[in-house]
Amino acid sequence: MTRQEAQTILHSMTTSESLLRHARTVELVMEAYAHKLGENAEQWAITGLLHDADYQAYPEQHPHIIVKLLQEKGETEVAHAISAHYTKWGVSYDTLLDKALIACDELTGFVVACAQVRPQRLEGLEAKSVIKKLGQKSFAASVDREEVSKGAALFGVDLKEHIAFIISVLQKHQEELQLEPQVKME
């Protein structure tokens, strides 16, 4: 599957700007990890891009719709990783791809939430600040902190280093993601 095909699938089921940005951020982080680890960057990027593709259109059936579609297209590894991207679903983590997606999904969304409440957005955001925000249960309350911890543990990464990696990837794309520093009018 090409990225263009994946984008067509995503846009056929998702119109929400925030969900589209989330898909893009997870795509970028997954692709960067694939490069770092010598894995298939296109496959990892597509997995990140499509992991929540059916969430808006079929919230009660998520992720079964996108998983079935990917299986029908012969994308079994991508389909399995997406079927496993929440530990409470009880799906096994068989590959590094499976573990990377669970590690990157919730935490990437949380890093974006942290950036959005700062005037400087991603600029100067540090892992220790994100970790501190993780301790504030009322901040981005929908983010499952247990998933963040389990994801990092499954992927075998230090949480602080993992957060720093995510921040560095997103900083390279801050303009596209509309997370560049806010300019003060004088």
PyMOL CGO cylinders between C-alpha atoms (Angstrom):
from pymol import cmd
from pymol.cgo import CYLINDER

trace = [
    CYLINDER, 0.00, 0.00, 0.00, 1.25, 3.46, -0.83, 0.3, 1, 1, 1, 1, 1, 1,
    CYLINDER, 1.25, 3.46, -0.83, 0.95, 6.52, 1.37, 0.3, 1, 1, 1, 1, 1, 1,
    CYLINDER, 0.95, 6.52, 1.37, -1.47, 8.02, -1.18, 0.3, 1, 1, 1, 1, 1, 1,
    CYLINDER, -1.47, 8.02, -1.18, -3.74, 4.96, -0.91, 0.3, 1, 1, 1, 1, 1, 1,
    CYLINDER, -3.74, 4.96, -0.91, -3.55, 5.20, 2.88, 0.3, 1, 1, 1, 1, 1, 1,
    CYLINDER, -3.55, 5.20, 2.88, -4.45, 8.89, 2.78, 0.3, 1, 1, 1, 1, 1, 1,
    CYLINDER, -4.45, 8.89, 2.78, -7.45, 8.17, 0.56, 0.3, 1, 1, 1, 1, 1, 1,
    CYLINDER, -7.45, 8.17, 0.56, -8.66, 5.57, 3.07, 0.3, 1, 1, 1, 1, 1, 1,
    CYLINDER, -8.66, 5.57, 3.07, -8.10, 7.93, 5.99, 0.3, 1, 1, 1, 1, 1, 1,
    CYLINDER, -8.10, 7.93, 5.99, -9.96, 10.82, 4.35, 0.3, 1, 1, 1, 1, 1, 1,
    CYLINDER, -9.96, 10.82, 4.35, -12.85, 8.56, 3.35, 0.3, 1, 1, 1, 1, 1, 1,
    CYLINDER, -12.85, 8.56, 3.35, -13.63, 8.00, 7.04, 0.3, 1, 1, 1, 1, 1, 1,
    CYLINDER, -13.63, 8.00, 7.04, -12.12, 10.99, 8.85, 0.3, 1, 1, 1, 1, 1, 1,
    CYLINDER, -12.12, 10.99, 8.85, -12.94, 14.68, 8.46, 0.3, 1, 1, 1, 1, 1, 1,
    CYLINDER, -12.94, 14.68, 8.46, -12.09, 15.98, 11.94, 0.3, 1, 1, 1, 1, 1, 1,
    CYLINDER, -12.09, 15.98, 11.94, -9.06, 18.28, 11.78, 0.3, 1, 1, 1, 1, 1, 1,
    CYLINDER, -9.06, 18.28, 11.78, -7.86, 17.14, 15.21, 0.3, 1, 1, 1, 1, 1, 1,
    CYLINDER, -7.86, 17.14, 15.21, -8.08, 13.45, 14.25, 0.3, 1, 1, 1, 1, 1, 1,
    CYLINDER, -8.08, 13.45, 14.25, -6.33, 14.12, 10.94, 0.3, 1, 1, 1, 1, 1, 1,
    CYLINDER, -6.33, 14.12, 10.94, -3.55, 15.95, 12.78, 0.3, 1, 1, 1, 1, 1, 1,
    CYLINDER, -3.55, 15.95, 12.78, -3.29, 13.09, 15.29, 0.3, 1, 1, 1, 1, 1, 1,
    CYLINDER, -3.29, 13.09, 15.29, -2.98, 10.62, 12.42, 0.3, 1, 1, 1, 1, 1, 1,
    CYLINDER, -2.98, 10.62, 12.42, -0.25, 12.74, 10.86, 0.3, 1, 1, 1, 1, 1, 1,
    CYLINDER, -0.25, 12.74, 10.86, 1.70, 13.17, 14.10, 0.3, 1, 1, 1, 1, 1, 1,
    CYLINDER, 1.70, 13.17, 14.10, 1.66, 9.44, 14.82, 0.3, 1, 1, 1, 1, 1, 1,
    CYLINDER, 1.66, 9.44, 14.82, 2.64, 8.80, 11.19, 0.3, 1, 1, 1, 1, 1, 1,
    CYLINDER, 2.64, 8.80, 11.19, 5.66, 11.11, 11.54, 0.3, 1, 1, 1, 1, 1, 1,
    CYLINDER, 5.66, 11.11, 11.54, 6.82, 9.57, 14.82, 0.3, 1, 1, 1, 1, 1, 1,
    CYLINDER, 6.82, 9.57, 14.82, 6.38, 6.01, 13.55, 0.3, 1, 1, 1, 1, 1, 1,
    CYLINDER, 6.38, 6.01, 13.55, 8.28, 6.81, 10.36, 0.3, 1, 1, 1, 1, 1, 1,
    CYLINDER, 8.28, 6.81, 10.36, 11.12, 8.40, 12.35, 0.3, 1, 1, 1, 1, 1, 1,
    CYLINDER, 11.12, 8.40, 12.35, 11.37, 5.37, 14.62, 0.3, 1, 1, 1, 1, 1, 1,
    CYLINDER, 11.37, 5.37, 14.62, 11.46, 3.06, 11.59, 0.3, 1, 1, 1, 1, 1, 1,
    CYLINDER, 11.46, 3.06, 11.59, 14.40, 5.03, 10.19, 0.3, 1, 1, 1, 1, 1, 1,
    CYLINDER, 14.40, 5.03, 10.19, 16.15, 4.95, 13.56, 0.3, 1, 1, 1, 1, 1, 1,
    CYLINDER, 16.15, 4.95, 13.56, 15.65, 1.21, 13.99, 0.3, 1, 1, 1, 1, 1, 1,
    CYLINDER, 15.65, 1.21, 13.99, 16.26, 0.15, 10.38, 0.3, 1, 1, 1, 1, 1, 1,
    CYLINDER, 16.26, 0.15, 10.38, 12.66, -0.93, 9.82, 0.3, 1, 1, 1, 1, 1, 1,
    CYLINDER, 12.66, -0.93, 9.82, 10.32, -0.43, 6.85, 0.3, 1, 1, 1, 1, 1, 1,
    CYLINDER, 10.32, -0.43, 6.85, 9.62, 3.31, 7.09, 0.3, 1, 1, 1, 1, 1, 1,
    CYLINDER, 9.62, 3.31, 7.09, 6.72, 3.35, 4.63, 0.3, 1, 1, 1, 1, 1, 1,
    CYLINDER, 6.72, 3.35, 4.63, 4.95, 0.49, 6.41, 0.3, 1, 1, 1, 1, 1, 1,
    CYLINDER, 4.95, 0.49, 6.41, 5.48, 2.07, 9.83, 0.3, 1, 1, 1, 1, 1, 1,
    CYLINDER, 5.48, 2.07, 9.83, 4.29, 5.47, 8.59, 0.3, 1, 1, 1, 1, 1, 1,
    CYLINDER, 4.29, 5.47, 8.59, 1.14, 3.98, 7.05, 0.3, 1, 1, 1, 1, 1, 1,
    CYLINDER, 1.14, 3.98, 7.05, 0.42, 2.13, 10.29, 0.3, 1, 1, 1, 1, 1, 1,
    CYLINDER, 0.42, 2.13, 10.29, 0.61, 5.40, 12.20, 0.3, 1, 1, 1, 1, 1, 1,
    CYLINDER, 0.61, 5.40, 12.20, -1.48, 7.23, 9.61, 0.3, 1, 1, 1, 1, 1, 1,
    CYLINDER, -1.48, 7.23, 9.61, -4.29, 4.65, 9.59, 0.3, 1, 1, 1, 1, 1, 1,
    CYLINDER, -4.29, 4.65, 9.59, -4.40, 3.52, 13.22, 0.3, 1, 1, 1, 1, 1, 1,
    CYLINDER, -4.40, 3.52, 13.22, -7.53, 5.57, 14.02, 0.3, 1, 1, 1, 1, 1, 1,
    CYLINDER, -7.53, 5.57, 14.02, -8.90, 5.88, 10.46, 0.3, 1, 1, 1, 1, 1, 1,
    CYLINDER, -8.90, 5.88, 10.46, -12.30, 4.40, 11.37, 0.3, 1, 1, 1, 1, 1, 1,
    CYLINDER, -12.30, 4.40, 11.37, -12.63, 6.09, 14.77, 0.3, 1, 1, 1, 1, 1, 1,
    CYLINDER, -12.63, 6.09, 14.77, -14.77, 9.06, 13.67, 0.3, 1, 1, 1, 1, 1, 1,
    CYLINDER, -14.77, 9.06, 13.67, -17.07, 7.21, 11.26, 0.3, 1, 1, 1, 1, 1, 1,
    CYLINDER, -17.07, 7.21, 11.26, -17.41, 3.99, 13.29, 0.3, 1, 1, 1, 1, 1, 1,
    CYLINDER, -17.41, 3.99, 13.29, -16.54, 4.72, 16.93, 0.3, 1, 1, 1, 1, 1, 1,
    CYLINDER, -16.54, 4.72, 16.93, -18.36, 1.65, 18.28, 0.3, 1, 1, 1, 1, 1, 1,
    CYLINDER, -18.36, 1.65, 18.28, -16.60, -0.65, 15.80, 0.3, 1, 1, 1, 1, 1, 1,
    CYLINDER, -16.60, -0.65, 15.80, -13.10, 0.88, 16.02, 0.3, 1, 1, 1, 1, 1, 1,
    CYLINDER, -13.10, 0.88, 16.02, -10.63, -0.54, 14.98, 0.3, 1, 1, 1, 1, 1, 1,
    CYLINDER, -10.63, -0.54, 14.98, -12.45, -3.48, 13.36, 0.3, 1, 1, 1, 1, 1, 1,
    CYLINDER, -12.45, -3.48, 13.36, -13.47, -1.62, 10.17, 0.3, 1, 1, 1, 1, 1, 1,
    CYLINDER, -13.47, -1.62, 10.17, -9.96, -0.43, 9.28, 0.3, 1, 1, 1, 1, 1, 1,
    CYLINDER, -9.96, -0.43, 9.28, -8.41, -3.76, 10.34, 0.3, 1, 1, 1, 1, 1, 1,
    CYLINDER, -8.41, -3.76, 10.34, -10.78, -5.71, 8.07, 0.3, 1, 1, 1, 1, 1, 1,
    CYLINDER, -10.78, -5.71, 8.07, -10.12, -3.36, 5.16, 0.3, 1, 1, 1, 1, 1, 1,
    CYLINDER, -10.12, -3.36, 5.16, -6.36, -3.71, 5.58, 0.3, 1, 1, 1, 1, 1, 1,
    CYLINDER, -6.36, -3.71, 5.58, -6.58, -7.50, 5.84, 0.3, 1, 1, 1, 1, 1, 1,
    CYLINDER, -6.58, -7.50, 5.84, -8.60, -7.58, 2.62, 0.3, 1, 1, 1, 1, 1, 1,
    CYLINDER, -8.60, -7.58, 2.62, -5.83, -5.55, 0.95, 0.3, 1, 1, 1, 1, 1, 1,
    CYLINDER, -5.83, -5.55, 0.95, -3.19, -8.00, 2.16, 0.3, 1, 1, 1, 1, 1, 1,
    CYLINDER, -3.19, -8.00, 2.16, -1.70, -5.60, 4.72, 0.3, 1, 1, 1, 1, 1, 1,
    CYLINDER, -1.70, -5.60, 4.72, -1.73, -8.17, 7.51, 0.3, 1, 1, 1, 1, 1, 1,
    CYLINDER, -1.73, -8.17, 7.51, 1.15, -6.76, 9.58, 0.3, 1, 1, 1, 1, 1, 1,
    CYLINDER, 1.15, -6.76, 9.58, -0.33, -3.25, 9.52, 0.3, 1, 1, 1, 1, 1, 1,
    CYLINDER, -0.33, -3.25, 9.52, -3.78, -4.66, 10.31, 0.3, 1, 1, 1, 1, 1, 1,
    CYLINDER, -3.78, -4.66, 10.31, -2.44, -6.61, 13.30, 0.3, 1, 1, 1, 1, 1, 1,
    CYLINDER, -2.44, -6.61, 13.30, -0.56, -3.62, 14.73, 0.3, 1, 1, 1, 1, 1, 1,
    CYLINDER, -0.56, -3.62, 14.73, -3.71, -1.50, 14.47, 0.3, 1, 1, 1, 1, 1, 1,
    CYLINDER, -3.71, -1.50, 14.47, -5.82, -4.24, 16.07, 0.3, 1, 1, 1, 1, 1, 1,
    CYLINDER, -5.82, -4.24, 16.07, -3.39, -4.22, 19.01, 0.3, 1, 1, 1, 1, 1, 1,
    CYLINDER, -3.39, -4.22, 19.01, -2.97, -0.48, 19.62, 0.3, 1, 1, 1, 1, 1, 1,
    CYLINDER, -2.97, -0.48, 19.62, -4.78, -0.52, 22.97, 0.3, 1, 1, 1, 1, 1, 1,
    CYLINDER, -4.78, -0.52, 22.97, -3.60, -2.97, 25.63, 0.3, 1, 1, 1, 1, 1, 1,
    CYLINDER, -3.60, -2.97, 25.63, -7.09, -3.52, 27.03, 0.3, 1, 1, 1, 1, 1, 1,
    CYLINDER, -7.09, -3.52, 27.03, -8.17, -5.13, 23.72, 0.3, 1, 1, 1, 1, 1, 1,
    CYLINDER, -8.17, -5.13, 23.72, -6.11, -8.18, 24.65, 0.3, 1, 1, 1, 1, 1, 1,
    CYLINDER, -6.11, -8.18, 24.65, -4.39, -8.57, 21.27, 0.3, 1, 1, 1, 1, 1, 1,
    CYLINDER, -4.39, -8.57, 21.27, -0.85, -9.95, 21.29, 0.3, 1, 1, 1, 1, 1, 1,
    CYLINDER, -0.85, -9.95, 21.29, 2.19, -7.81, 20.52, 0.3, 1, 1, 1, 1, 1, 1,
    CYLINDER, 2.19, -7.81, 20.52, 4.11, -9.98, 18.11, 0.3, 1, 1, 1, 1, 1, 1,
    CYLINDER, 4.11, -9.98, 18.11, 6.35, -7.54, 16.25, 0.3, 1, 1, 1, 1, 1, 1,
    CYLINDER, 6.35, -7.54, 16.25, 8.32, -4.39, 16.87, 0.3, 1, 1, 1, 1, 1, 1,
    CYLINDER, 8.32, -4.39, 16.87, 5.73, -2.59, 14.71, 0.3, 1, 1, 1, 1, 1, 1,
    CYLINDER, 5.73, -2.59, 14.71, 2.95, -3.65, 17.12, 0.3, 1, 1, 1, 1, 1, 1,
    CYLINDER, 2.95, -3.65, 17.12, 4.95, -2.40, 20.10, 0.3, 1, 1, 1, 1, 1, 1,
    CYLINDER, 4.95, -2.40, 20.10, 5.95, 0.86, 18.42, 0.3, 1, 1, 1, 1, 1, 1,
    CYLINDER, 5.95, 0.86, 18.42, 2.36, 1.81, 17.64, 0.3, 1, 1, 1, 1, 1, 1,
    CYLINDER, 2.36, 1.81, 17.64, 1.17, 1.24, 21.20, 0.3, 1, 1, 1, 1, 1, 1,
    CYLINDER, 1.17, 1.24, 21.20, 4.15, 3.25, 22.46, 0.3, 1, 1, 1, 1, 1, 1,
    CYLINDER, 4.15, 3.25, 22.46, 3.61, 6.16, 20.09, 0.3, 1, 1, 1, 1, 1, 1,
    CYLINDER, 3.61, 6.16, 20.09, -0.16, 6.61, 19.87, 0.3, 1, 1, 1, 1, 1, 1,
    CYLINDER, -0.16, 6.61, 19.87, -1.31, 7.96, 23.26, 0.3, 1, 1, 1, 1, 1, 1,
    CYLINDER, -1.31, 7.96, 23.26, 1.97, 9.63, 24.08, 0.3, 1, 1, 1, 1, 1, 1,
    CYLINDER, 1.97, 9.63, 24.08, 2.21, 11.53, 20.79, 0.3, 1, 1, 1, 1, 1, 1,
    CYLINDER, 2.21, 11.53, 20.79, -1.31, 12.85, 21.38, 0.3, 1, 1, 1, 1, 1, 1,
    CYLINDER, -1.31, 12.85, 21.38, -0.31, 13.87, 24.89, 0.3, 1, 1, 1, 1, 1, 1,
    CYLINDER, -0.31, 13.87, 24.89, 2.82, 15.70, 23.69, 0.3, 1, 1, 1, 1, 1, 1,
    CYLINDER, 2.82, 15.70, 23.69, 0.65, 17.64, 21.22, 0.3, 1, 1, 1, 1, 1, 1,
    CYLINDER, 0.65, 17.64, 21.22, -1.75, 18.54, 24.05, 0.3, 1, 1, 1, 1, 1, 1,
    CYLINDER, -1.75, 18.54, 24.05, 1.19, 19.79, 26.13, 0.3, 1, 1, 1, 1, 1, 1,
    CYLINDER, 1.19, 19.79, 26.13, 2.42, 21.92, 23.23, 0.3, 1, 1, 1, 1, 1, 1,
    CYLINDER, 2.42, 21.92, 23.23, -1.00, 23.43, 22.58, 0.3, 1, 1, 1, 1, 1, 1,
    CYLINDER, -1.00, 23.43, 22.58, -1.20, 25.06, 26.01, 0.3, 1, 1, 1, 1, 1, 1,
    CYLINDER, -1.20, 25.06, 26.01, 2.20, 26.75, 25.69, 0.3, 1, 1, 1, 1, 1, 1,
    CYLINDER, 2.20, 26.75, 25.69, 2.72, 30.06, 23.85, 0.3, 1, 1, 1, 1, 1, 1,
    CYLINDER, 2.72, 30.06, 23.85, 5.99, 28.63, 22.48, 0.3, 1, 1, 1, 1, 1, 1,
    CYLINDER, 5.99, 28.63, 22.48, 4.21, 25.38, 21.52, 0.3, 1, 1, 1, 1, 1, 1,
    CYLINDER, 4.21, 25.38, 21.52, 6.86, 22.73, 20.74, 0.3, 1, 1, 1, 1, 1, 1,
    CYLINDER, 6.86, 22.73, 20.74, 9.73, 25.21, 20.89, 0.3, 1, 1, 1, 1, 1, 1,
    CYLINDER, 9.73, 25.21, 20.89, 11.65, 24.54, 24.10, 0.3, 1, 1, 1, 1, 1, 1,
    CYLINDER, 11.65, 24.54, 24.10, 9.26, 21.81, 25.28, 0.3, 1, 1, 1, 1, 1, 1,
    CYLINDER, 9.26, 21.81, 25.28, 11.21, 19.34, 27.41, 0.3, 1, 1, 1, 1, 1, 1,
    CYLINDER, 11.21, 19.34, 27.41, 10.52, 15.75, 28.34, 0.3, 1, 1, 1, 1, 1, 1,
    CYLINDER, 10.52, 15.75, 28.34, 10.55, 16.57, 32.06, 0.3, 1, 1, 1, 1, 1, 1,
    CYLINDER, 10.55, 16.57, 32.06, 7.68, 19.05, 31.53, 0.3, 1, 1, 1, 1, 1, 1,
    CYLINDER, 7.68, 19.05, 31.53, 5.67, 16.41, 29.70, 0.3, 1, 1, 1, 1, 1, 1,
    CYLINDER, 5.67, 16.41, 29.70, 6.33, 13.90, 32.49, 0.3, 1, 1, 1, 1, 1, 1,
    CYLINDER, 6.33, 13.90, 32.49, 5.17, 16.47, 35.04, 0.3, 1, 1, 1, 1, 1, 1,
    CYLINDER, 5.17, 16.47, 35.04, 1.94, 17.00, 33.03, 0.3, 1, 1, 1, 1, 1, 1,
    CYLINDER, 1.94, 17.00, 33.03, 1.40, 13.23, 32.94, 0.3, 1, 1, 1, 1, 1, 1,
    CYLINDER, 1.40, 13.23, 32.94, 1.13, 13.42, 36.72, 0.3, 1, 1, 1, 1, 1, 1,
    CYLINDER, 1.13, 13.42, 36.72, -1.69, 15.97, 36.49, 0.3, 1, 1, 1, 1, 1, 1,
    CYLINDER, -1.69, 15.97, 36.49, -4.73, 13.74, 35.97, 0.3, 1, 1, 1, 1, 1, 1,
    CYLINDER, -4.73, 13.74, 35.97, -6.97, 16.66, 35.08, 0.3, 1, 1, 1, 1, 1, 1,
    CYLINDER, -6.97, 16.66, 35.08, -4.73, 17.71, 32.17, 0.3, 1, 1, 1, 1, 1, 1,
    CYLINDER, -4.73, 17.71, 32.17, -5.70, 15.95, 28.92, 0.3, 1, 1, 1, 1, 1, 1,
    CYLINDER, -5.70, 15.95, 28.92, -7.81, 13.66, 31.09, 0.3, 1, 1, 1, 1, 1, 1,
    CYLINDER, -7.81, 13.66, 31.09, -8.80, 11.44, 28.15, 0.3, 1, 1, 1, 1, 1, 1,
    CYLINDER, -8.80, 11.44, 28.15, -5.19, 10.27, 27.74, 0.3, 1, 1, 1, 1, 1, 1,
    CYLINDER, -5.19, 10.27, 27.74, -4.78, 6.89, 29.42, 0.3, 1, 1, 1, 1, 1, 1,
    CYLINDER, -4.78, 6.89, 29.42, -1.63, 7.23, 31.52, 0.3, 1, 1, 1, 1, 1, 1,
    CYLINDER, -1.63, 7.23, 31.52, -1.46, 3.47, 32.00, 0.3, 1, 1, 1, 1, 1, 1,
    CYLINDER, -1.46, 3.47, 32.00, -1.29, 3.02, 28.20, 0.3, 1, 1, 1, 1, 1, 1,
    CYLINDER, -1.29, 3.02, 28.20, 1.59, 5.49, 28.05, 0.3, 1, 1, 1, 1, 1, 1,
    CYLINDER, 1.59, 5.49, 28.05, 3.56, 3.48, 30.63, 0.3, 1, 1, 1, 1, 1, 1,
    CYLINDER, 3.56, 3.48, 30.63, 2.70, 0.09, 29.17, 0.3, 1, 1, 1, 1, 1, 1,
    CYLINDER, 2.70, 0.09, 29.17, 3.51, 1.28, 25.65, 0.3, 1, 1, 1, 1, 1, 1,
    CYLINDER, 3.51, 1.28, 25.65, 6.99, 2.47, 26.58, 0.3, 1, 1, 1, 1, 1, 1,
    CYLINDER, 6.99, 2.47, 26.58, 7.64, -0.74, 28.52, 0.3, 1, 1, 1, 1, 1, 1,
    CYLINDER, 7.64, -0.74, 28.52, 6.48, -2.97, 25.65, 0.3, 1, 1, 1, 1, 1, 1,
    CYLINDER, 6.48, -2.97, 25.65, 8.60, -1.02, 23.17, 0.3, 1, 1, 1, 1, 1, 1,
    CYLINDER, 8.60, -1.02, 23.17, 11.56, -1.22, 25.54, 0.3, 1, 1, 1, 1, 1, 1,
    CYLINDER, 11.56, -1.22, 25.54, 12.27, 2.52, 25.68, 0.3, 1, 1, 1, 1, 1, 1,
    CYLINDER, 12.27, 2.52, 25.68, 12.99, 4.85, 28.55, 0.3, 1, 1, 1, 1, 1, 1,
    CYLINDER, 12.99, 4.85, 28.55, 9.95, 7.11, 28.93, 0.3, 1, 1, 1, 1, 1, 1,
    CYLINDER, 9.95, 7.11, 28.93, 11.96, 10.35, 29.15, 0.3, 1, 1, 1, 1, 1, 1,
    CYLINDER, 11.96, 10.35, 29.15, 14.04, 9.46, 26.07, 0.3, 1, 1, 1, 1, 1, 1,
    CYLINDER, 14.04, 9.46, 26.07, 10.89, 8.37, 24.22, 0.3, 1, 1, 1, 1, 1, 1,
    CYLINDER, 10.89, 8.37, 24.22, 9.19, 11.71, 24.95, 0.3, 1, 1, 1, 1, 1, 1,
    CYLINDER, 9.19, 11.71, 24.95, 12.29, 13.64, 23.87, 0.3, 1, 1, 1, 1, 1, 1,
    CYLINDER, 12.29, 13.64, 23.87, 12.35, 11.67, 20.60, 0.3, 1, 1, 1, 1, 1, 1,
    CYLINDER, 12.35, 11.67, 20.60, 8.67, 12.43, 19.92, 0.3, 1, 1, 1, 1, 1, 1,
    CYLINDER, 8.67, 12.43, 19.92, 9.19, 16.14, 20.64, 0.3, 1, 1, 1, 1, 1, 1,
    CYLINDER, 9.19, 16.14, 20.64, 12.21, 16.28, 18.32, 0.3, 1, 1, 1, 1, 1, 1,
    CYLINDER, 12.21, 16.28, 18.32, 10.27, 14.64, 15.47, 0.3, 1, 1, 1, 1, 1, 1,
    CYLINDER, 10.27, 14.64, 15.47, 7.27, 16.94, 15.87, 0.3, 1, 1, 1, 1, 1, 1,
    CYLINDER, 7.27, 16.94, 15.87, 9.48, 20.04, 16.10, 0.3, 1, 1, 1, 1, 1, 1,
    CYLINDER, 9.48, 20.04, 16.10, 10.74, 19.34, 12.57, 0.3, 1, 1, 1, 1, 1, 1,
    CYLINDER, 10.74, 19.34, 12.57, 7.14, 19.58, 11.34, 0.3, 1, 1, 1, 1, 1, 1,
    CYLINDER, 7.14, 19.58, 11.34, 5.76, 22.24, 13.69, 0.3, 1, 1, 1, 1, 1, 1,
    CYLINDER, 5.76, 22.24, 13.69, 4.57, 24.58, 10.94, 0.3, 1, 1, 1, 1, 1, 1,
    CYLINDER, 4.57, 24.58, 10.94, 2.69, 21.85, 9.06, 0.3, 1, 1, 1, 1, 1, 1,
    CYLINDER, 2.69, 21.85, 9.06, 1.16, 20.67, 12.35, 0.3, 1, 1, 1, 1, 1, 1,
    CYLINDER, 1.16, 20.67, 12.35, 0.27, 24.25, 13.35, 0.3, 1, 1, 1, 1, 1, 1,
    CYLINDER, 0.27, 24.25, 13.35, 2.35, 23.93, 16.48, 0.3, 1, 1, 1, 1, 1, 1,
    CYLINDER, 2.35, 23.93, 16.48, 4.81, 26.72, 15.81, 0.3, 1, 1, 1, 1, 1, 1,
    CYLINDER, 4.81, 26.72, 15.81, 5.32, 29.41, 18.48, 0.3, 1, 1, 1, 1, 1, 1,
    CYLINDER, 5.32, 29.41, 18.48, 2.57, 32.00, 18.67, 0.3, 1, 1, 1, 1, 1, 1,
    CYLINDER, 2.57, 32.00, 18.67, 3.79, 35.40, 17.56, 0.3, 1, 1, 1, 1, 1, 1,
    CYLINDER, 3.79, 35.40, 17.56, 3.01, 38.20, 19.98, 0.3, 1, 1, 1, 1, 1, 1,
    CYLINDER, 3.01, 38.20, 19.98, 1.59, 41.31, 18.42, 0.3, 1, 1, 1, 1, 1, 1,
    CYLINDER, 1.59, 41.31, 18.42, 3.30, 44.50, 19.58, 0.3, 1, 1, 1, 1, 1, 1,
]
cmd.load_cgo(trace, "trace")
